């Protein structure tokens, strides 16, 4: 609206009385428009300050943009080899059995037999100090 009033005021060049009248209408319209802008800004600011019980609404936007919001993983059913599906609790058991290998001495090779033998020995003072230096032992 103010653009139209301004344009009429500026394009009136041949009639000084009409130009003065349009100038006053333009300035009054502009003053009214700026007042409405200030009212809208104040209303928006008050709404912003009272929204979400004082919680900053930009926190969520920032977290999404920064990739800091993580969704929780939901366990779903898994199809077993026999064609049946797991339930909530059996999904955990099935996943565990699939990814965690059996620790059987029968399937050990020479290296693992040697490691098992070393583990059975009581630790020496040197071993304990070395582990503490590496911060592997408290």
C-alpha positions as CSV (number, residue, x, y, z in Angstrom):
1,X,0.0,0.0,0.0
2,X,2.8,2.5,0.9
3,X,4.5,1.8,-2.5
4,X,1.3,2.9,-4.3
5,X,1.0,6.1,-2.2
6,X,4.7,6.9,-2.7
7,X,4.4,6.3,-6.5
8,X,1.3,8.6,-6.7
9,X,3.1,11.3,-4.7
10,X,6.2,11.2,-6.8
11,X,4.5,11.1,-10.2
12,X,2.3,14.1,-9.4
13,X,4.3,17.0,-10.9
14,X,1.9,19.3,-12.6
15,X,-0.5,20.1,-9.7
16,X,1.2,21.4,-6.5
17,X,-2.0,21.2,-4.3
18,X,-2.6,17.5,-5.4
19,X,1.1,16.8,-4.9
20,X,1.0,18.2,-1.3
21,X,-2.2,16.2,-0.5
22,X,-0.7,12.9,-1.9
23,X,2.6,13.7,0.1
24,X,0.6,13.9,3.3
25,X,-1.3,10.7,2.5
26,X,2.0,8.9,1.7
27,X,3.7,10.1,5.0
28,X,0.6,9.2,7.1
29,X,0.3,5.8,5.4
30,X,4.0,5.1,5.9
31,X,3.8,6.1,9.6
32,X,0.8,3.8,10.1
33,X,2.7,0.9,8.2
34,X,5.8,1.3,10.3
35,X,3.7,1.3,13.5
36,X,2.1,-2.0,12.5
37,X,5.5,-3.4,11.8
38,X,6.7,-2.4,15.3
39,X,3.6,-4.0,16.8
40,X,4.1,-7.2,14.9
41,X,7.8,-7.4,15.9
42,X,6.9,-6.8,19.6
43,X,4.1,-9.5,19.5
44,X,6.5,-11.9,17.8
45,X,9.2,-11.2,20.4
46,X,6.8,-11.8,23.2
47,X,5.6,-15.0,21.7
48,X,9.2,-16.2,21.2
49,X,10.2,-15.4,24.8
50,X,7.2,-17.2,26.3
51,X,7.2,-20.2,24.0
52,X,8.1,-23.7,25.2
53,X,8.3,-22.5,28.9
54,X,11.5,-20.6,28.2
55,X,13.2,-23.4,26.2
56,X,15.1,-22.1,23.2
57,X,13.4,-23.4,20.1
58,X,16.6,-23.2,18.1
59,X,18.1,-26.0,20.2
60,X,16.2,-28.5,18.2
61,X,17.0,-26.9,14.9
62,X,20.7,-26.8,15.8
63,X,20.8,-30.4,16.9
64,X,19.1,-31.6,13.8
65,X,21.5,-29.6,11.5
66,X,24.6,-30.7,13.5
67,X,23.5,-34.4,13.4
68,X,23.3,-34.6,17.2
69,X,19.9,-36.1,17.4
70,X,20.1,-39.9,17.5
71,X,17.2,-42.1,17.2
72,X,17.0,-45.2,19.3
73,X,17.4,-48.5,17.6
74,X,14.4,-50.7,17.7
75,X,14.7,-54.4,17.6
76,X,12.6,-56.0,15.0
77,X,12.0,-59.6,14.2
78,X,14.6,-61.6,12.3
79,X,13.9,-64.5,10.0
80,X,15.8,-67.6,11.2
81,X,17.3,-70.2,8.9
82,X,14.3,-72.5,9.5
83,X,11.9,-69.8,8.1
84,X,10.4,-68.8,11.5
85,X,10.6,-65.3,12.9
86,X,12.0,-64.2,16.3
87,X,10.0,-62.5,19.0
88,X,11.3,-59.5,21.0
89,X,13.3,-61.4,23.5
90,X,14.4,-64.2,21.2
91,X,15.8,-61.5,18.7
92,X,18.4,-60.6,21.3
93,X,19.4,-64.2,21.9
94,X,19.4,-65.0,18.2
95,X,21.6,-62.0,17.4
96,X,24.0,-62.8,20.3
97,X,24.3,-66.4,19.1
98,X,25.0,-65.3,15.6
99,X,27.7,-62.7,16.3
100,X,29.4,-64.2,19.3
101,X,31.5,-67.2,18.6
102,X,31.7,-70.2,20.8
103,X,34.9,-70.4,22.9
104,X,35.6,-74.0,22.6
105,X,39.1,-75.5,23.3
106,X,38.5,-78.2,20.7
107,X,38.6,-75.6,17.9
108,X,41.7,-73.8,19.1
109,X,44.8,-73.6,16.9
110,X,48.3,-73.5,18.3
111,X,48.3,-69.8,19.0
112,X,45.1,-69.9,21.0
113,X,46.3,-72.9,23.0
114,X,49.4,-70.9,23.9
115,X,47.4,-67.9,24.9
116,X,45.1,-70.0,27.1
117,X,48.1,-71.5,28.8
118,X,49.6,-68.1,29.5
119,X,46.4,-66.8,30.9
120,X,46.2,-69.6,33.4
121,X,49.6,-68.6,34.9
122,X,49.5,-66.1,37.8
123,X,50.7,-62.7,36.8
124,X,54.2,-61.6,37.7
125,X,55.2,-58.3,39.3
126,X,56.7,-57.2,36.0
127,X,53.4,-57.9,34.1
128,X,51.3,-56.1,36.6
129,X,53.6,-53.0,36.5
130,X,53.6,-53.1,32.7
131,X,49.8,-53.2,32.6
132,X,49.5,-50.3,35.0
133,X,51.9,-48.2,32.9
134,X,49.7,-48.9,29.8
135,X,46.6,-48.1,32.0
136,X,45.1,-51.4,31.2
137,X,45.0,-52.3,34.9
138,X,43.9,-50.0,37.7
